[in-house]
Amino acid sequence: MVSVNCLNSFDDIVHNWDAVLSLSKIKSPFLTYQWQSSWWQEFGAKQGLSILEIESGQQIIGIASLRYENGDLTLVGDQDLCDHNDFLISEGNEFAFYTALLDYLENCEWNNLILYSLTDGSPTLELFPELAKDKGYDVEIRLQDVSPGAVLPVNWDEYLSSLSKKHRHELKRKLRRLESQESIRWYSIDDLRDIEDGMDHFFRLLKMSKDTKYKFLTPERERFFRSIGKNLGGIGLVKLFFMEIEGERVASALCFDYDSKRFLYNSGFNPEYGYYSVGLLLKALSLKSAIEDNKTYYDFLRGDEPYKYHLGGVDQHLFNMVITRP
């Protein structure tokens, strides 16, 4: 028998979350308890929260963390900060999960169920639409964006060989130019105390790099970044990269390591050092570090910025799904 338990606090599900996520086909740092609870704490005050815990045979097979706003239900998170999103479902139990979820929602008040940032290969894209249509709902799926990434080889030389001739030549040329500069070093920090101290430098470089990033970093988002730095850093998922020239931090990249992958979340650099391509090269070096750390995939995350393709990124797609009651 399948049952649905509705919870109204992340505290009520903390002990079950990781077990379900570990068995889910779709995994990312954006689906961790630490990420979702941090987002809710900062941005969820004016919204209703329903965490649906779906159980079969005394085993939790899935979790739907939903927020209620203006008559619609949507996933906890937002498209500005959460590059990937989905339900948490123990692999092999997708049909039972979606069926129970739709049966439960049939008795709730909502106009649209909005699922955004669903990734290629998500069972939610493959199975959920037909089940929703069987209930008489309208389903619309739209391409939201791309999320380029690179499958990582076993060493840096193989990675360089995988790039096009033009991009390989350009990357090597820029690295040589950077290395000609004296007193340069790059490194990552993953100790929680160092991460918390390093966030101030990260924010400074983020805001310096371009006007859109300066405007993006509102006080609320800065608090959220600090929260995920602390909460994800506390479980060993954060890698905060810096590049220094003559002792000055000139570039930074905030990455997450999860499920044998490295995710490049955000970055910044001092434009005064643009001649040395410090922003691009720190990203490339964080990818090199991922290879050395035996990661299998480097996810540049949402957006089609040219540098992602210069570094070997291949598009994966993100989709929005809207389910509407007739």
C-alpha positions in Angstrom: 0.0 0.0 0.0 1.3 3.5 -0.9 0.6 6.4 1.4 1.4 10.1 1.5 2.5 12.0 4.5 2.4 15.8 4.3 5.0 17.6 6.4 5.3 21.4 6.9 8.9 21.7 8.1 12.2 20.5 6.8 13.1 19.6 10.3 10.5 16.8 10.1 12.2 15.0 7.2 15.9 15.6 7.9 16.5 11.9 8.9 15.0 10.4 5.7 16.2 12.9 3.0 19.7 11.6 2.4 18.6 8.0 2.2 16.1 8.7 -0.6 18.4 11.0 -2.5 21.2 8.4 -2.5 18.8 6.0 -4.3 17.5 8.5 -6.8 18.4 8.5 -10.5 18.7 12.3 -10.5 21.3 13.6 -8.0 22.8 17.1 -7.7 23.8 19.5 -4.9 20.6 21.4 -5.5 18.5 18.4 -4.3 20.4 18.0 -1.0 18.6 18.7 2.3 21.2 21.4 3.0 20.5 23.3 -0.2 16.7 23.1 -0.1 16.3 23.9 3.6 18.8 26.8 3.2 16.8 28.2 0.3 13.5 27.9 2.2 14.9 29.6 5.3 16.0 32.6 3.2 13.2 32.9 0.7 10.2 30.9 1.8 8.7 33.2 4.5 5.7 34.3 2.4 4.9 30.9 0.9 3.3 27.7 2.0 5.4 24.6 2.3 4.3 21.0 1.7 6.9 18.3 1.9 5.2 15.1 0.6 6.8 11.9 1.9 5.5 9.0 -0.1 5.8 5.6 1.5 5.3 2.0 0.2 5.6 -1.0 2.4 7.1 0.9 5.3 9.8 2.3 3.0 9.9 5.9 1.9 10.2 5.8 -1.9 10.1 9.5 -2.7 9.9 13.1 -1.5 8.2 16.1 -3.2 9.2 19.4 -1.6 6.6 21.9 -2.9 5.8 25.5 -2.2 2.5 27.2 -2.7 2.3 30.7 -4.0 -0.4 32.6 -5.8 -2.6 29.6 -6.3 0.2 27.5 -7.9 2.4 24.7 -6.6 6.1 24.6 -7.6 9.3 23.0 -6.5 11.2 24.5 -3.6 13.9 26.8 -5.0 13.9 29.3 -7.9 15.3 29.4 -11.4 17.8 32.2 -10.5 19.6 30.1 -7.8 18.8 26.4 -8.5 20.2 25.3 -11.8 18.7 21.8 -11.5 15.6 20.6 -9.7 13.3 17.6 -9.5 11.5 15.2 -7.1 13.6 12.8 -5.0 12.5 9.2 -6.0 14.1 5.9 -5.2 15.0 4.4 -8.6 12.5 1.8 -9.7 9.7 3.4 -7.8 8.9 6.2 -10.1 5.5 5.0 -11.4 4.2 4.4 -7.8 5.6 7.8 -6.7 4.0 9.8 -9.5 0.7 7.9 -9.2 0.5 8.5 -5.5 1.5 12.2 -5.9 -1.2 12.9 -8.5 -3.9 11.1 -6.4 -2.9 13.2 -3.4 -2.8 16.5 -5.3 -6.3 15.8 -6.8 -7.8 16.6 -3.4 -5.7 19.8 -3.0 -6.4 23.3 -4.2 -4.0 24.5 -6.9 -4.2 25.9 -10.5 -0.8 24.9 -11.9 1.9 22.5 -10.9 5.1 24.1 -12.1 8.3 22.0 -12.4 11.3 23.9 -13.6 14.9 23.0 -14.4 14.3 19.4 -15.1 17.3 17.7 -16.6 17.8 15.5 -19.6 17.0 11.9 -18.6 14.8 12.8 -15.7 12.0 10.2 -15.1 9.8 13.2 -14.4 10.0 14.2 -18.0 9.6 10.7 -19.3 6.8 9.3 -17.1 4.9 12.1 -15.3 3.3 13.8 -18.3 1.3 10.8 -19.5 0.1 10.0 -16.0 -1.0 13.6 -15.6 -2.8 13.6 -18.9 -4.6 10.4 -17.8 -6.0 12.5 -14.9 -7.4 15.0 -17.4 -4.7 17.6 -16.8 -3.1 19.7 -19.5 0.7 19.3 -19.8 3.1 21.8 -21.4 6.9 21.1 -21.6 9.2 23.9 -22.8 13.0 24.1 -23.2 14.2 26.3 -20.5 17.9 26.5 -21.1 21.1 24.5 -21.6 23.5 23.2 -19.0 26.8 22.4 -20.8 29.2 19.8 -19.3 32.2 17.8 -20.1 32.9 14.1 -19.5 36.3 14.0 -17.9 39.1 11.7 -19.1 41.7 10.2 -16.8 44.4 12.9 -17.2 44.9 16.5 -18.3 46.7 15.6 -21.5 43.7 13.5 -22.7 41.4 16.4 -21.8 43.5 18.8 -23.9 43.5 16.4 -26.8 39.7 16.3 -26.6 39.4 20.0 -27.4 39.2 21.3 -30.9 42.5 22.4 -32.3 41.6 26.1 -32.1 40.4 25.9 -28.5 43.3 23.7 -27.4 45.8 26.2 -28.9 44.1 29.2 -27.3 44.0 27.5 -23.8 47.7 26.6 -24.0 48.6 30.0 -25.2 46.7 31.7 -22.4 48.2 29.4 -19.8 51.7 30.1 -21.0 51.0 33.9 -20.8 49.7 33.5 -17.3 52.7 31.4 -16.2 55.0 34.1 -17.5 53.7 36.3 -14.7 55.8 36.0 -11.5 54.3 35.1 -8.2 51.2 33.4 -9.4 49.4 30.6 -7.6 46.0 29.0 -7.6 44.4 26.7 -5.0 41.2 25.5 -3.5 39.9 25.6 0.0 37.4 23.1 1.5 37.8 23.6 5.2 34.6 25.1 6.7 36.3 27.9 8.5 38.4 28.8 5.5 35.3 28.8 3.3 33.5 31.1 5.6 36.4 33.5 5.6 36.9 33.2 1.8 33.3 34.1 1.0 34.1 37.8 1.5 36.8 37.7 -1.2 34.5 35.6 -3.5 31.8 38.2 -3.2 34.2 41.1 -3.9 35.4 39.4 -7.1 31.9 38.4 -8.2 30.7 41.9 -8.0 33.8 43.3 -9.7 33.6 41.0 -12.7 30.5 42.5 -14.4 27.6 44.8 -13.7 25.0 42.1 -14.0 26.6 40.1 -11.2 26.9 43.2 -9.0 23.1 43.7 -9.4 22.5 39.9 -8.9 24.1 39.8 -5.5 21.3 41.3 -3.4 21.7 41.1 0.4 19.2 38.2 0.4 21.2 36.2 -2.1 24.5 37.0 -0.3 23.0 35.6 2.9 21.9 32.5 0.9 25.4 32.0 -0.6 26.9 32.2 2.9 24.3 29.7 4.1 25.1 27.2 1.4 28.8 27.8 1.9 28.3 26.8 5.6 25.8 24.0 5.2 27.2 22.3 2.1 30.7 23.0 3.2 29.9 21.3 6.5 29.3 18.0 4.6 32.3 18.4 2.4 30.7 19.5 -0.9 32.2 22.9 -1.4 35.4 23.7 -3.3 36.2 27.4 -3.3 39.0 28.2 -5.8 41.2 31.3 -5.8 44.0 32.6 -8.1 46.5 35.0 -6.7 49.0 37.3 -8.5 51.7 38.8 -6.2 49.6 37.9 -3.2 46.4 39.5 -4.4 43.3 37.4 -5.0 42.3 38.1 -8.6 39.8 35.4 -9.5 37.5 33.0 -7.7 35.2 30.1 -8.5 32.7 28.5 -6.3 32.2 24.7 -7.1 30.4 21.8 -5.6 31.6 18.2 -5.6 28.7 15.7 -5.6 28.2 12.2 -6.9 31.6 12.0 -8.7 30.9 15.3 -10.5 32.1 18.9 -10.1 29.6 21.7 -10.5 30.8 25.2 -11.3 28.2 27.4 -9.6 29.5 30.9 -9.9 32.7 32.9 -10.3 34.3 36.3 -10.4 37.5 38.1 -11.2 39.3 41.4 -11.1 38.9 43.0 -14.6 42.3 44.7 -14.1 43.9 41.3 -14.7 41.8 40.5 -17.8 44.9 40.5 -19.9 45.9 37.3 -18.2 42.4 35.7 -18.6 42.4 34.9 -14.9 38.7 34.2 -14.8 38.7 31.7 -17.7 41.9 30.0 -16.6 40.8 29.5 -13.0 37.8 27.7 -14.4 40.0 25.6 -16.6 42.3 24.8 -13.6 39.3 23.9 -11.4 38.5 21.4 -14.2 42.0 20.1 -14.2 41.7 19.7 -10.4 38.5 17.7 -10.9 40.4 15.3 -13.2 43.1 14.9 -10.5 40.4 14.3 -7.9 39.0 11.5 -10.1 35.7 13.2 -11.0 34.0 11.8 -14.0 32.0 14.9 -15.1 32.4 18.7 -15.0 29.1 20.5 -15.1 29.3 24.2 -16.2 25.6 24.5 -15.1 22.9 26.7 -16.7 23.7 29.1 -19.5 25.3 29.1 -22.9 28.3 31.4 -22.2 31.0 30.8 -24.9 33.8 29.9 -22.5 31.9 26.7 -21.6 32.2 25.4 -25.1 35.8 26.6 -25.4 36.5 24.4 -22.5 34.8 21.4 -24.1 31.3 21.7 -22.8 28.5 19.8 -24.6 24.9 20.9 -24.1 22.6 19.1 -21.8 19.1 20.5 -21.7 16.8 21.9 -19.0 13.1 21.9 -19.3 10.1 23.5 -17.6 6.9 21.5 -17.2 3.5 23.1 -16.3 0.6 20.9 -15.4 -2.7 22.7 -15.5 -6.1 21.7 -14.2 -8.8 22.0 -16.8 
